[in-house]
Amino acid sequence: MNIQELGNLLDRHGSDLNQWPDQQLRQQVQSYIAESAEAHELFSQVQYIDRLVPKALFVPQPTNVEAKVLNQISTVRQPNYNWYRHVSNWVLKPILAMIPLVIGFILGSGPNQDVLLVEEELTTERFEDPVNYLAMSDD
């Protein structure tokens, strides 16, 4: 066993040797730690980190959070719903939403004589003579 293998095993299983699944591997690691000063130093560093991790991850739970939230909920004023609010929500909003649609329909379906005349000229006449081209220009 070397120091890299020990580092990999400690990363995989942690520094608590009693939690390791393989008894034979655990005995090999214990004997290697006892023989090598470098392995003992690495093992003590991993133990130190394993002791610090739970402290670093601990987040204290605030006290009386539930009571504070319920207290704030109970003090919130309910909005005053009067008849105008109901009428505006049920009737006026859909009507106001339909106004642009109705205006667009009216503008789109209204008579536009200029466009119709030009379309009729373009579809009914055949431009065989160049004079017809000049007659349509503004010059």
Phi and psi in radians as a Rosetta constraint file:
Dihedral C 1 N 2 CA 2 C 2 CIRCULARHARMONIC -2.136 0.35
Dihedral N 2 CA 2 C 2 N 3 CIRCULARHARMONIC -3.120 0.35
Dihedral C 2 N 3 CA 3 C 3 CIRCULARHARMONIC -1.211 0.35
Dihedral N 3 CA 3 C 3 N 4 CIRCULARHARMONIC -0.573 0.35
Dihedral C 3 N 4 CA 4 C 4 CIRCULARHARMONIC -1.187 0.35
Dihedral N 4 CA 4 C 4 N 5 CIRCULARHARMONIC -0.742 0.35
Dihedral C 4 N 5 CA 5 C 5 CIRCULARHARMONIC -1.096 0.35
Dihedral N 5 CA 5 C 5 N 6 CIRCULARHARMONIC -0.705 0.35
Dihedral C 5 N 6 CA 6 C 6 CIRCULARHARMONIC -1.104 0.35
Dihedral N 6 CA 6 C 6 N 7 CIRCULARHARMONIC -0.742 0.35
Dihedral C 6 N 7 CA 7 C 7 CIRCULARHARMONIC -1.080 0.35
Dihedral N 7 CA 7 C 7 N 8 CIRCULARHARMONIC -0.735 0.35
Dihedral C 7 N 8 CA 8 C 8 CIRCULARHARMONIC -1.117 0.35
Dihedral N 8 CA 8 C 8 N 9 CIRCULARHARMONIC -0.749 0.35
Dihedral C 8 N 9 CA 9 C 9 CIRCULARHARMONIC -1.139 0.35
Dihedral N 9 CA 9 C 9 N 10 CIRCULARHARMONIC -0.707 0.35
Dihedral C 9 N 10 CA 10 C 10 CIRCULARHARMONIC -1.173 0.35
Dihedral N 10 CA 10 C 10 N 11 CIRCULARHARMONIC -0.637 0.35
Dihedral C 10 N 11 CA 11 C 11 CIRCULARHARMONIC -1.153 0.35
Dihedral N 11 CA 11 C 11 N 12 CIRCULARHARMONIC -0.651 0.35
Dihedral C 11 N 12 CA 12 C 12 CIRCULARHARMONIC -1.351 0.35
Dihedral N 12 CA 12 C 12 N 13 CIRCULARHARMONIC -0.733 0.35
Dihedral C 12 N 13 CA 13 C 13 CIRCULARHARMONIC -1.918 0.35
Dihedral N 13 CA 13 C 13 N 14 CIRCULARHARMONIC -0.245 0.35
Dihedral C 13 N 14 CA 14 C 14 CIRCULARHARMONIC 1.591 0.35
Dihedral N 14 CA 14 C 14 N 15 CIRCULARHARMONIC 3.113 0.35
Dihedral C 14 N 15 CA 15 C 15 CIRCULARHARMONIC -1.581 0.35
Dihedral N 15 CA 15 C 15 N 16 CIRCULARHARMONIC -0.162 0.35
Dihedral C 15 N 16 CA 16 C 16 CIRCULARHARMONIC -1.477 0.35
Dihedral N 16 CA 16 C 16 N 17 CIRCULARHARMONIC 1.773 0.35
Dihedral C 16 N 17 CA 17 C 17 CIRCULARHARMONIC -1.167 0.35
Dihedral N 17 CA 17 C 17 N 18 CIRCULARHARMONIC -0.414 0.35
Dihedral C 17 N 18 CA 18 C 18 CIRCULARHARMONIC -1.195 0.35
Dihedral N 18 CA 18 C 18 N 19 CIRCULARHARMONIC -0.350 0.35
Dihedral C 18 N 19 CA 19 C 19 CIRCULARHARMONIC -1.561 0.35
Dihedral N 19 CA 19 C 19 N 20 CIRCULARHARMONIC -0.074 0.35
Dihedral C 19 N 20 CA 20 C 20 CIRCULARHARMONIC -1.260 0.35
Dihedral N 20 CA 20 C 20 N 21 CIRCULARHARMONIC 2.501 0.35
Dihedral C 20 N 21 CA 21 C 21 CIRCULARHARMONIC -1.354 0.35
Dihedral N 21 CA 21 C 21 N 22 CIRCULARHARMONIC -0.491 0.35
Dihedral C 21 N 22 CA 22 C 22 CIRCULARHARMONIC -1.817 0.35
Dihedral N 22 CA 22 C 22 N 23 CIRCULARHARMONIC 2.071 0.35
Dihedral C 22 N 23 CA 23 C 23 CIRCULARHARMONIC -1.165 0.35
Dihedral N 23 CA 23 C 23 N 24 CIRCULARHARMONIC -0.731 0.35
Dihedral C 23 N 24 CA 24 C 24 CIRCULARHARMONIC -1.146 0.35
Dihedral N 24 CA 24 C 24 N 25 CIRCULARHARMONIC -0.742 0.35
Dihedral C 24 N 25 CA 25 C 25 CIRCULARHARMONIC -1.111 0.35
Dihedral N 25 CA 25 C 25 N 26 CIRCULARHARMONIC -0.684 0.35
Dihedral C 25 N 26 CA 26 C 26 CIRCULARHARMONIC -1.063 0.35
Dihedral N 26 CA 26 C 26 N 27 CIRCULARHARMONIC -0.738 0.35
Dihedral C 26 N 27 CA 27 C 27 CIRCULARHARMONIC -1.175 0.35
Dihedral N 27 CA 27 C 27 N 28 CIRCULARHARMONIC -0.668 0.35
Dihedral C 27 N 28 CA 28 C 28 CIRCULARHARMONIC -1.098 0.35
Dihedral N 28 CA 28 C 28 N 29 CIRCULARHARMONIC -0.740 0.35
Dihedral C 28 N 29 CA 29 C 29 CIRCULARHARMONIC -1.162 0.35
Dihedral N 29 CA 29 C 29 N 30 CIRCULARHARMONIC -0.726 0.35
Dihedral C 29 N 30 CA 30 C 30 CIRCULARHARMONIC -1.093 0.35
Dihedral N 30 CA 30 C 30 N 31 CIRCULARHARMONIC -0.720 0.35
Dihedral C 30 N 31 CA 31 C 31 CIRCULARHARMONIC -1.212 0.35
Dihedral N 31 CA 31 C 31 N 32 CIRCULARHARMONIC -0.651 0.35
Dihedral C 31 N 32 CA 32 C 32 CIRCULARHARMONIC -1.167 0.35
Dihedral N 32 CA 32 C 32 N 33 CIRCULARHARMONIC -0.675 0.35
Dihedral C 32 N 33 CA 33 C 33 CIRCULARHARMONIC -1.151 0.35
Dihedral N 33 CA 33 C 33 N 34 CIRCULARHARMONIC -0.653 0.35
Dihedral C 33 N 34 CA 34 C 34 CIRCULARHARMONIC -1.211 0.35
Dihedral N 34 CA 34 C 34 N 35 CIRCULARHARMONIC -0.564 0.35
Dihedral C 34 N 35 CA 35 C 35 CIRCULARHARMONIC -1.443 0.35
Dihedral N 35 CA 35 C 35 N 36 CIRCULARHARMONIC -0.681 0.35
Dihedral C 35 N 36 CA 36 C 36 CIRCULARHARMONIC -1.849 0.35
Dihedral N 36 CA 36 C 36 N 37 CIRCULARHARMONIC 2.270 0.35
Dihedral C 36 N 37 CA 37 C 37 CIRCULARHARMONIC -1.234 0.35
Dihedral N 37 CA 37 C 37 N 38 CIRCULARHARMONIC -0.632 0.35
Dihedral C 37 N 38 CA 38 C 38 CIRCULARHARMONIC -1.141 0.35
Dihedral N 38 CA 38 C 38 N 39 CIRCULARHARMONIC -0.704 0.35
Dihedral C 38 N 39 CA 39 C 39 CIRCULARHARMONIC -1.173 0.35
Dihedral N 39 CA 39 C 39 N 40 CIRCULARHARMONIC -0.685 0.35
Dihedral C 39 N 40 CA 40 C 40 CIRCULARHARMONIC -1.122 0.35
Dihedral N 40 CA 40 C 40 N 41 CIRCULARHARMONIC -0.698 0.35
Dihedral C 40 N 41 CA 41 C 41 CIRCULARHARMONIC -1.119 0.35
Dihedral N 41 CA 41 C 41 N 42 CIRCULARHARMONIC -0.784 0.35
Dihedral C 41 N 42 CA 42 C 42 CIRCULARHARMONIC -1.082 0.35
Dihedral N 42 CA 42 C 42 N 43 CIRCULARHARMONIC -0.748 0.35
Dihedral C 42 N 43 CA 43 C 43 CIRCULARHARMONIC -1.118 0.35
Dihedral N 43 CA 43 C 43 N 44 CIRCULARHARMONIC -0.695 0.35
Dihedral C 43 N 44 CA 44 C 44 CIRCULARHARMONIC -1.207 0.35
Dihedral N 44 CA 44 C 44 N 45 CIRCULARHARMONIC -0.602 0.35
Dihedral C 44 N 45 CA 45 C 45 CIRCULARHARMONIC -1.147 0.35
Dihedral N 45 CA 45 C 45 N 46 CIRCULARHARMONIC -0.730 0.35
Dihedral C 45 N 46 CA 46 C 46 CIRCULARHARMONIC -1.159 0.35
Dihedral N 46 CA 46 C 46 N 47 CIRCULARHARMONIC -0.670 0.35
Dihedral C 46 N 47 CA 47 C 47 CIRCULARHARMONIC -1.107 0.35
Dihedral N 47 CA 47 C 47 N 48 CIRCULARHARMONIC -0.720 0.35
Dihedral C 47 N 48 CA 48 C 48 CIRCULARHARMONIC -1.088 0.35
Dihedral N 48 CA 48 C 48 N 49 CIRCULARHARMONIC -0.774 0.35
Dihedral C 48 N 49 CA 49 C 49 CIRCULARHARMONIC -1.129 0.35
Dihedral N 49 CA 49 C 49 N 50 CIRCULARHARMONIC -0.721 0.35
Dihedral C 49 N 50 CA 50 C 50 CIRCULARHARMONIC -1.120 0.35
Dihedral N 50 CA 50 C 50 N 51 CIRCULARHARMONIC -0.503 0.35
Dihedral C 50 N 51 CA 51 C 51 CIRCULARHARMONIC -1.334 0.35
Dihedral N 51 CA 51 C 51 N 52 CIRCULARHARMONIC -0.541 0.35
Dihedral C 51 N 52 CA 52 C 52 CIRCULARHARMONIC -1.409 0.35
Dihedral N 52 CA 52 C 52 N 53 CIRCULARHARMONIC -0.512 0.35
Dihedral C 52 N 53 CA 53 C 53 CIRCULARHARMONIC -1.031 0.35
Dihedral N 53 CA 53 C 53 N 54 CIRCULARHARMONIC -0.832 0.35
Dihedral C 53 N 54 CA 54 C 54 CIRCULARHARMONIC -1.087 0.35
Dihedral N 54 CA 54 C 54 N 55 CIRCULARHARMONIC -0.577 0.35
Dihedral C 54 N 55 CA 55 C 55 CIRCULARHARMONIC -1.222 0.35
Dihedral N 55 CA 55 C 55 N 56 CIRCULARHARMONIC -0.646 0.35
Dihedral C 55 N 56 CA 56 C 56 CIRCULARHARMONIC -1.253 0.35
Dihedral N 56 CA 56 C 56 N 57 CIRCULARHARMONIC -0.554 0.35
Dihedral C 56 N 57 CA 57 C 57 CIRCULARHARMONIC -1.519 0.35
Dihedral N 57 CA 57 C 57 N 58 CIRCULARHARMONIC -0.148 0.35
Dihedral C 57 N 58 CA 58 C 58 CIRCULARHARMONIC -1.282 0.35
Dihedral N 58 CA 58 C 58 N 59 CIRCULARHARMONIC 2.206 0.35
Dihedral C 58 N 59 CA 59 C 59 CIRCULARHARMONIC -2.053 0.35
Dihedral N 59 CA 59 C 59 N 60 CIRCULARHARMONIC 2.043 0.35
Dihedral C 59 N 60 CA 60 C 60 CIRCULARHARMONIC -1.159 0.35
Dihedral N 60 CA 60 C 60 N 61 CIRCULARHARMONIC 2.392 0.35
Dihedral C 60 N 61 CA 61 C 61 CIRCULARHARMONIC -1.459 0.35
Dihedral N 61 CA 61 C 61 N 62 CIRCULARHARMONIC 2.244 0.35
Dihedral C 61 N 62 CA 62 C 62 CIRCULARHARMONIC -1.123 0.35
Dihedral N 62 CA 62 C 62 N 63 CIRCULARHARMONIC 2.602 0.35
Dihedral C 62 N 63 CA 63 C 63 CIRCULARHARMONIC -1.565 0.35
Dihedral N 63 CA 63 C 63 N 64 CIRCULARHARMONIC 2.546 0.35
Dihedral C 63 N 64 CA 64 C 64 CIRCULARHARMONIC 1.030 0.35
Dihedral N 64 CA 64 C 64 N 65 CIRCULARHARMONIC 0.541 0.35
Dihedral C 64 N 65 CA 65 C 65 CIRCULARHARMONIC -1.145 0.35
Dihedral N 65 CA 65 C 65 N 66 CIRCULARHARMONIC -0.762 0.35
Dihedral C 65 N 66 CA 66 C 66 CIRCULARHARMONIC -1.094 0.35
Dihedral N 66 CA 66 C 66 N 67 CIRCULARHARMONIC -0.732 0.35
Dihedral C 66 N 67 CA 67 C 67 CIRCULARHARMONIC -1.152 0.35
Dihedral N 67 CA 67 C 67 N 68 CIRCULARHARMONIC -0.677 0.35
Dihedral C 67 N 68 CA 68 C 68 CIRCULARHARMONIC -1.142 0.35
Dihedral N 68 CA 68 C 68 N 69 CIRCULARHARMONIC -0.743 0.35
Dihedral C 68 N 69 CA 69 C 69 CIRCULARHARMONIC -1.137 0.35
Dihedral N 69 CA 69 C 69 N 70 CIRCULARHARMONIC -0.790 0.35
Dihedral C 69 N 70 CA 70 C 70 CIRCULARHARMONIC -1.123 0.35
Dihedral N 70 CA 70 C 70 N 71 CIRCULARHARMONIC -0.607 0.35
Dihedral C 70 N 71 CA 71 C 71 CIRCULARHARMONIC -1.162 0.35
Dihedral N 71 CA 71 C 71 N 72 CIRCULARHARMONIC -0.719 0.35
Dihedral C 71 N 72 CA 72 C 72 CIRCULARHARMONIC -1.183 0.35
Dihedral N 72 CA 72 C 72 N 73 CIRCULARHARMONIC -0.628 0.35
Dihedral C 72 N 73 CA 73 C 73 CIRCULARHARMONIC -1.148 0.35
Dihedral N 73 CA 73 C 73 N 74 CIRCULARHARMONIC -0.693 0.35
Dihedral C 73 N 74 CA 74 C 74 CIRCULARHARMONIC -1.243 0.35
Dihedral N 74 CA 74 C 74 N 75 CIRCULARHARMONIC -0.387 0.35
Dihedral C 74 N 75 CA 75 C 75 CIRCULARHARMONIC -1.618 0.35
Dihedral N 75 CA 75 C 75 N 76 CIRCULARHARMONIC -0.068 0.35
Dihedral C 75 N 76 CA 76 C 76 CIRCULARHARMONIC -1.259 0.35
Dihedral N 76 CA 76 C 76 N 77 CIRCULARHARMONIC 2.270 0.35
Dihedral C 76 N 77 CA 77 C 77 CIRCULARHARMONIC -1.363 0.35
Dihedral N 77 CA 77 C 77 N 78 CIRCULARHARMONIC 2.327 0.35
Dihedral C 77 N 78 CA 78 C 78 CIRCULARHARMONIC -1.361 0.35
Dihedral N 78 CA 78 C 78 N 79 CIRCULARHARMONIC 2.416 0.35
Dihedral C 78 N 79 CA 79 C 79 CIRCULARHARMONIC -1.157 0.35
Dihedral N 79 CA 79 C 79 N 80 CIRCULARHARMONIC 2.592 0.35
Dihedral C 79 N 80 CA 80 C 80 CIRCULARHARMONIC -1.517 0.35
Dihedral N 80 CA 80 C 80 N 81 CIRCULARHARMONIC 1.921 0.35
Dihedral C 80 N 81 CA 81 C 81 CIRCULARHARMONIC -1.632 0.35
Dihedral N 81 CA 81 C 81 N 82 CIRCULARHARMONIC 1.967 0.35
Dihedral C 81 N 82 CA 82 C 82 CIRCULARHARMONIC -1.881 0.35
Dihedral N 82 CA 82 C 82 N 83 CIRCULARHARMONIC -3.121 0.35
Dihedral C 82 N 83 CA 83 C 83 CIRCULARHARMONIC -1.116 0.35
Dihedral N 83 CA 83 C 83 N 84 CIRCULARHARMONIC -0.601 0.35
Dihedral C 83 N 84 CA 84 C 84 CIRCULARHARMONIC -1.113 0.35
Dihedral N 84 CA 84 C 84 N 85 CIRCULARHARMONIC -0.717 0.35
Dihedral C 84 N 85 CA 85 C 85 CIRCULARHARMONIC -1.127 0.35
Dihedral N 85 CA 85 C 85 N 86 CIRCULARHARMONIC -0.707 0.35
Dihedral C 85 N 86 CA 86 C 86 CIRCULARHARMONIC -1.146 0.35
Dihedral N 86 CA 86 C 86 N 87 CIRCULARHARMONIC -0.749 0.35
Dihedral C 86 N 87 CA 87 C 87 CIRCULARHARMONIC -1.132 0.35
Dihedral N 87 CA 87 C 87 N 88 CIRCULARHARMONIC -0.748 0.35
Dihedral C 87 N 88 CA 88 C 88 CIRCULARHARMONIC -1.177 0.35
Dihedral N 88 CA 88 C 88 N 89 CIRCULARHARMONIC -0.593 0.35
Dihedral C 88 N 89 CA 89 C 89 CIRCULARHARMONIC -1.293 0.35
Dihedral N 89 CA 89 C 89 N 90 CIRCULARHARMONIC -0.700 0.35
Dihedral C 89 N 90 CA 90 C 90 CIRCULARHARMONIC -1.572 0.35
Dihedral N 90 CA 90 C 90 N 91 CIRCULARHARMONIC -0.560 0.35
Dihedral C 90 N 91 CA 91 C 91 CIRCULARHARMONIC -1.958 0.35
Dihedral N 91 CA 91 C 91 N 92 CIRCULARHARMONIC -0.907 0.35
Dihedral C 91 N 92 CA 92 C 92 CIRCULARHARMONIC -1.236 0.35
Dihedral N 92 CA 92 C 92 N 93 CIRCULARHARMONIC -0.661 0.35
Dihedral C 92 N 93 CA 93 C 93 CIRCULARHARMONIC -1.110 0.35
Dihedral N 93 CA 93 C 93 N 94 CIRCULARHARMONIC -0.796 0.35
Dihedral C 93 N 94 CA 94 C 94 CIRCULARHARMONIC -1.127 0.35
Dihedral N 94 CA 94 C 94 N 95 CIRCULARHARMONIC -0.631 0.35
Dihedral C 94 N 95 CA 95 C 95 CIRCULARHARMONIC -1.144 0.35
Dihedral N 95 CA 95 C 95 N 96 CIRCULARHARMONIC -0.777 0.35
Dihedral C 95 N 96 CA 96 C 96 CIRCULARHARMONIC -1.134 0.35
Dihedral N 96 CA 96 C 96 N 97 CIRCULARHARMONIC -0.556 0.35
Dihedral C 96 N 97 CA 97 C 97 CIRCULARHARMONIC -1.253 0.35
Dihedral N 97 CA 97 C 97 N 98 CIRCULARHARMONIC -0.456 0.35
Dihedral C 97 N 98 CA 98 C 98 CIRCULARHARMONIC -1.506 0.35
Dihedral N 98 CA 98 C 98 N 99 CIRCULARHARMONIC -0.260 0.35
Dihedral C 98 N 99 CA 99 C 99 CIRCULARHARMONIC -1.015 0.35
Dihedral N 99 CA 99 C 99 N 100 CIRCULARHARMONIC -0.847 0.35
Dihedral C 99 N 100 CA 100 C 100 CIRCULARHARMONIC -1.084 0.35
Dihedral N 100 CA 100 C 100 N 101 CIRCULARHARMONIC -0.590 0.35
Dihedral C 100 N 101 CA 101 C 101 CIRCULARHARMONIC -1.132 0.35
Dihedral N 101 CA 101 C 101 N 102 CIRCULARHARMONIC -0.772 0.35
Dihedral C 101 N 102 CA 102 C 102 CIRCULARHARMONIC -1.158 0.35
Dihedral N 102 CA 102 C 102 N 103 CIRCULARHARMONIC -0.749 0.35
Dihedral C 102 N 103 CA 103 C 103 CIRCULARHARMONIC -1.085 0.35
Dihedral N 103 CA 103 C 103 N 104 CIRCULARHARMONIC -0.750 0.35
Dihedral C 103 N 104 CA 104 C 104 CIRCULARHARMONIC -1.114 0.35
Dihedral N 104 CA 104 C 104 N 105 CIRCULARHARMONIC -0.680 0.35
Dihedral C 104 N 105 CA 105 C 105 CIRCULARHARMONIC -1.131 0.35
Dihedral N 105 CA 105 C 105 N 106 CIRCULARHARMONIC -0.740 0.35
Dihedral C 105 N 106 CA 106 C 106 CIRCULARHARMONIC -1.132 0.35
Dihedral N 106 CA 106 C 106 N 107 CIRCULARHARMONIC -0.787 0.35
Dihedral C 106 N 107 CA 107 C 107 CIRCULARHARMONIC -1.167 0.35
Dihedral N 107 CA 107 C 107 N 108 CIRCULARHARMONIC -0.633 0.35
Dihedral C 107 N 108 CA 108 C 108 CIRCULARHARMONIC -1.311 0.35
Dihedral N 108 CA 108 C 108 N 109 CIRCULARHARMONIC -0.515 0.35
Dihedral C 108 N 109 CA 109 C 109 CIRCULARHARMONIC -1.706 0.35
Dihedral N 109 CA 109 C 109 N 110 CIRCULARHARMONIC -0.048 0.35
Dihedral C 109 N 110 CA 110 C 110 CIRCULARHARMONIC -1.240 0.35
Dihedral N 110 CA 110 C 110 N 111 CIRCULARHARMONIC 2.759 0.35
Dihedral C 110 N 111 CA 111 C 111 CIRCULARHARMONIC -1.269 0.35
Dihedral N 111 CA 111 C 111 N 112 CIRCULARHARMONIC 2.262 0.35
Dihedral C 111 N 112 CA 112 C 112 CIRCULARHARMONIC -2.191 0.35
Dihedral N 112 CA 112 C 112 N 113 CIRCULARHARMONIC 1.595 0.35
Dihedral C 112 N 113 CA 113 C 113 CIRCULARHARMONIC -1.200 0.35
Dihedral N 113 CA 113 C 113 N 114 CIRCULARHARMONIC -0.585 0.35
Dihedral C 113 N 114 CA 114 C 114 CIRCULARHARMONIC -1.112 0.35
Dihedral N 114 CA 114 C 114 N 115 CIRCULARHARMONIC -0.765 0.35
Dihedral C 114 N 115 CA 115 C 115 CIRCULARHARMONIC -1.184 0.35
Dihedral N 115 CA 115 C 115 N 116 CIRCULARHARMONIC -0.695 0.35
Dihedral C 115 N 116 CA 116 C 116 CIRCULARHARMONIC -1.128 0.35
Dihedral N 116 CA 116 C 116 N 117 CIRCULARHARMONIC -0.698 0.35
Dihedral C 116 N 117 CA 117 C 117 CIRCULARHARMONIC -1.135 0.35
Dihedral N 117 CA 117 C 117 N 118 CIRCULARHARMONIC -0.758 0.35
Dihedral C 117 N 118 CA 118 C 118 CIRCULARHARMONIC -1.141 0.35
Dihedral N 118 CA 118 C 118 N 119 CIRCULARHARMONIC -0.701 0.35
Dihedral C 118 N 119 CA 119 C 119 CIRCULARHARMONIC -1.126 0.35
Dihedral N 119 CA 119 C 119 N 120 CIRCULARHARMONIC -0.687 0.35
Dihedral C 119 N 120 CA 120 C 120 CIRCULARHARMONIC -1.141 0.35
Dihedral N 120 CA 120 C 120 N 121 CIRCULARHARMONIC -0.707 0.35
Dihedral C 120 N 121 CA 121 C 121 CIRCULARHARMONIC -1.125 0.35
Dihedral N 121 CA 121 C 121 N 122 CIRCULARHARMONIC -0.737 0.35
Dihedral C 121 N 122 CA 122 C 122 CIRCULARHARMONIC -1.224 0.35
Dihedral N 122 CA 122 C 122 N 123 CIRCULARHARMONIC -0.565 0.35
Dihedral C 122 N 123 CA 123 C 123 CIRCULARHARMONIC -1.537 0.35
Dihedral N 123 CA 123 C 123 N 124 CIRCULARHARMONIC -0.425 0.35
Dihedral C 123 N 124 CA 124 C 124 CIRCULARHARMONIC -1.698 0.35
Dihedral N 124 CA 124 C 124 N 125 CIRCULARHARMONIC -0.540 0.35
Dihedral C 124 N 125 CA 125 C 125 CIRCULARHARMONIC -1.621 0.35
Dihedral N 125 CA 125 C 125 N 126 CIRCULARHARMONIC 2.590 0.35
Dihedral C 125 N 126 CA 126 C 126 CIRCULARHARMONIC -1.896 0.35
Dihedral N 126 CA 126 C 126 N 127 CIRCULARHARMONIC 2.302 0.35
Dihedral C 126 N 127 CA 127 C 127 CIRCULARHARMONIC -1.629 0.35
Dihedral N 127 CA 127 C 127 N 128 CIRCULARHARMONIC 1.435 0.35
Dihedral C 127 N 128 CA 128 C 128 CIRCULARHARMONIC -1.632 0.35
Dihedral N 128 CA 128 C 128 N 129 CIRCULARHARMONIC -0.482 0.35
Dihedral C 128 N 129 CA 129 C 129 CIRCULARHARMONIC -1.843 0.35
Dihedral N 129 CA 129 C 129 N 130 CIRCULARHARMONIC 2.320 0.35
Dihedral C 129 N 130 CA 130 C 130 CIRCULARHARMONIC -1.090 0.35
Dihedral N 130 CA 130 C 130 N 131 CIRCULARHARMONIC -0.301 0.35
Dihedral C 130 N 131 CA 131 C 131 CIRCULARHARMONIC -1.136 0.35
Dihedral N 131 CA 131 C 131 N 132 CIRCULARHARMONIC -0.570 0.35
Dihedral C 131 N 132 CA 132 C 132 CIRCULARHARMONIC -1.114 0.35
Dihedral N 132 CA 132 C 132 N 133 CIRCULARHARMONIC -0.596 0.35
Dihedral C 132 N 133 CA 133 C 133 CIRCULARHARMONIC -1.127 0.35
Dihedral N 133 CA 133 C 133 N 134 CIRCULARHARMONIC -0.741 0.35
Dihedral C 133 N 134 CA 134 C 134 CIRCULARHARMONIC -1.203 0.35
Dihedral N 134 CA 134 C 134 N 135 CIRCULARHARMONIC -0.543 0.35
Dihedral C 134 N 135 CA 135 C 135 CIRCULARHARMONIC -1.190 0.35
Dihedral N 135 CA 135 C 135 N 136 CIRCULARHARMONIC -0.454 0.35
Dihedral C 135 N 136 CA 136 C 136 CIRCULARHARMONIC -1.514 0.35
Dihedral N 136 CA 136 C 136 N 137 CIRCULARHARMONIC -0.249 0.35
Dihedral C 136 N 137 CA 137 C 137 CIRCULARHARMONIC -1.432 0.35
Dihedral N 137 CA 137 C 137 N 138 CIRCULARHARMONIC 2.814 0.35
Dihedral C 137 N 138 CA 138 C 138 CIRCULARHARMONIC -1.430 0.35
Dihedral N 138 CA 138 C 138 N 139 CIRCULARHARMONIC -0.313 0.35
